[in-house]
Amino acid sequence: MKKLNVMLVASVAFFAAGTIAHADDLVFTLKNGTKSVLTNFYTSPVGVNDWEDDVFGKDVLGPGESIEITIADGRRTCKYDMKFEFEEGSNLDTTTDTQDLCKTGSYTIHE
């Protein structure tokens, strides 16, 4: 019986640790408030001089569409630099911005 209790406590600790790590993921909603297709979206914590990989991969975000973004980079930061690239032929240039994504919970890119 004592061995079973030790295994049960170890299992609970394992699952609790997994929940805590998952809670550190930064989740926010990105909305395309422009009239152009958003083809690439990059993020990087403030102070890091390189952009992370394109969040969309092969996907795009059409005008008026929204998507839930999860940044699971293991960092405990809320302030991110963001870079937005639009479809070729669009009248919009590449745009950058910096936001505290923990406070906002959502971000809308405008023209």
C-alpha positions in Angstrom: 0.0 0.0 0.0 2.9 2.4 0.8 4.4 1.7 -2.6 1.1 2.6 -4.3 0.8 5.9 -2.4 4.4 6.9 -3.5 3.5 6.1 -7.1 0.3 8.1 -6.8 2.2 11.1 -5.4 4.8 10.9 -8.1 2.1 10.8 -10.8 0.3 13.8 -9.4 3.6 15.7 -9.2 4.5 14.8 -12.8 1.1 16.0 -14.1 1.2 19.2 -12.0 4.6 20.0 -13.3 3.3 19.5 -16.9 0.4 21.8 -16.2 2.7 24.5 -14.8 5.0 24.4 -17.8 1.9 24.6 -20.1 0.6 27.6 -18.2 3.8 29.6 -19.3 2.7 29.5 -22.9 1.7 32.9 -24.2 -1.7 32.7 -26.0 -3.3 35.7 -27.8 -5.6 36.3 -30.7 -4.2 37.9 -33.9 -6.7 39.7 -36.2 -6.0 40.9 -39.7 -7.9 44.3 -39.8 -6.4 45.1 -43.2 -7.8 44.6 -46.7 -4.7 42.5 -47.6 -3.6 38.9 -47.0 -1.1 38.6 -44.2 1.4 36.1 -45.5 4.1 36.0 -42.7 4.1 36.8 -39.0 7.3 36.8 -37.0 7.8 37.3 -33.2 10.8 37.8 -31.1 11.1 38.8 -27.4 12.1 42.4 -26.9 15.9 42.6 -26.8 16.5 39.5 -29.0 18.0 40.7 -32.3 16.8 37.9 -34.6 13.3 37.0 -35.7 11.9 33.6 -34.7 10.5 31.3 -37.5 7.4 32.5 -39.4 4.5 31.6 -37.1 2.1 30.9 -40.0 4.4 28.4 -41.8 2.5 27.8 -45.0 -0.7 29.3 -43.8 -1.9 32.9 -44.4 -4.4 35.2 -42.6 -7.0 36.8 -44.9 -8.6 40.2 -44.4 -10.9 40.2 -41.4 -9.8 36.7 -40.2 -8.5 35.9 -36.7 -6.3 33.2 -35.4 -5.3 32.1 -31.9 -1.5 32.2 -31.6 0.5 30.3 -29.0 4.1 31.2 -28.3 5.5 28.2 -26.5 9.1 29.3 -26.3 9.6 28.6 -22.6 10.4 32.2 -21.9 8.7 34.1 -19.1 8.4 37.4 -21.1 5.3 39.2 -22.3 6.8 42.0 -24.4 7.4 40.8 -28.0 8.5 42.5 -31.2 6.2 41.5 -34.1 6.8 41.7 -37.8 4.0 41.5 -40.4 4.5 40.8 -44.1 1.7 41.1 -46.7 1.0 39.4 -50.0 3.0 40.6 -53.0 1.2 43.3 -54.9 -0.4 44.6 -51.7 -0.2 48.3 -51.0 1.0 47.6 -47.5 4.7 47.6 -46.5 6.2 45.2 -44.0 5.2 46.5 -40.6 6.7 46.0 -37.1 5.3 46.7 -33.6 6.1 46.0 -30.0 3.4 44.9 -27.5 2.9 43.5 -24.1 0.9 40.5 -25.2 0.0 39.3 -21.7 -1.9 42.6 -21.1 -3.7 42.8 -24.4 -4.8 39.2 -25.0 -5.4 40.1 -28.6 -3.8 42.2 -31.3 -5.3 43.7 -34.5 -3.0 44.7 -37.4 -4.5 47.8 -39.1 -3.6 49.6 -42.4 
